[in-house]
Amino acid sequence: MAGLPTQRRLSREDFPGAPSWFDVVMGVVNGFMNDVYLALNGTLTFGANVSGLIKSFRITAGATADTNTFTFTHAMKKKPEGVILIAVTAVTNNYAPVTSAVSLSWRMNDVGQIVIDAITGLTNGTIYDVRVLVV
């Protein structure tokens, strides 16, 4: 990405021959430029700027991946395009780190719920906290 612009606002001195109504336009443009500058200078947040949903749930792992299922309803205004695994933590053994690769398979059911059909990489009988991002 390119660096931030060095000029953050317009001033009257930049447009000496402009009519008086130009001050109103310049005020609107300066407000916009300031908001964009601040956003691009570290105040953009994922939650406020991306249409998505973070869902957390707890699951006790089964013997096979297809027994590790979870279904939930989303309140998004659009049809979900993906479910991304954000974090998996083993609650058993005082929140031990998960060292194997974990992935999931998902789909939408007939009533618009998100169904996680399988989660791979979990140890049978272990309780996990799972967090996913629905986009």
N, C-alpha and C positions, 0 to 999 in steps of 0.2 A: 504494500500500500504506500502511496505517496505521503510525504510529510504534511503536516497541517499548514494551511496558508499563513503567510506572515501578516497579511492585512485582515483584521477581524471586523472592521466596521468602516462605513463610508462617512465622510465628513462634508460639511457645506463648502469647505475650502477646496475640495476635490472637484466641485462643479460650480464655479463662480457665476456662470451665466444661466444657471437653471432657474426656472420660475419658482414662485413661492410654494405652489402645490407639491413640488418635488420633495419638500421636507417631510410630508406625510409618507410618500413612497419610500423615502430613505429610512424613515423610522421603522417601517414594516420590514424592509430588507435587512436592516441592522439587527432587528430582533431575531429574524430567521438565521442570519449568519452567526450570531452569538450562540443560539441553541445548537446549531450544527457543530460549531467549534467545540463547545463543551461536551457534546455527545462523543465526538471523535477523539477527545482528549481524555478518555478514560471513564466517562460516566454512562456509557452504554451498558445495559445489563441484559443478560439472556432472558430472564423472566419477563421483563417489560417490553422486549422488542421481538421476541420470537413466539409464534403461535405454537404452543406445546403444553404438555402436562407432565408433571413429575408424579409418579405413583410409587409409594413404598408399601411393601407387604412382607409378611413373615411366612416361611414355608418350612415344613419338615421334609427333608429329602427322602424320596423313595428309592427302591432298588434300581430302577431304570429311569432314564430321562423322561419317558412319556408318563411317568407317575408324578412328576414335578409340574403340576399345573396350577393355574390361577386365572380367574375371570373377574373383570371389573368393568364398570360403566365409565365412560368418559363424558365430559361436558364441553368438548371442543365444538366449535361452530363449523368445522369442516371434517371430512372423512380422514381419519389417520392414515398417514403414508408409511409410517415405520414405528417400531418400538426398539429403542436402543438401551442396552444394558448399561447402567451407570455404575452401580456398585453392588457387590455381593460380599456379605460379611457373615462368618460363622458365629452364631450366638453361643452355641455350645462351646465349652472350653474358653470362656471369657473373651469372646470376640477375637478369635484366632484369625490370622490372615488366610485367605483362600489362595492356594498356590497352584491349582490346576486351572486350565482354560475353561471358562464358563461361557456358554452361548444359549440363545433361546430361539424357539420357533413360535410364531404367533399368527393369528388370523382374526377376522371380524366374524361374529356369529350372526344369525338371522335377525336378532333384535338389536344389533348395533353395538354389542359389547365387545371388548377386546378379550380374546381368549389366548392365554399363553399355553400352548399345547405340550411343550417340553422345555426343560432346562437341563442342559448337559453339564458335566463337570462337578456335580455335587456328590457328597458322600452320604450313603444310605444312613438314615437315622439322625443325621445332623440337622439342627435348626439353623436357618439362614434368614438374615434380613436382606431383602432385595430391593433395589431402587432402579426404576426404568424411566426413560424419557419417551413420551409419545409425541411424535411430530406429524 
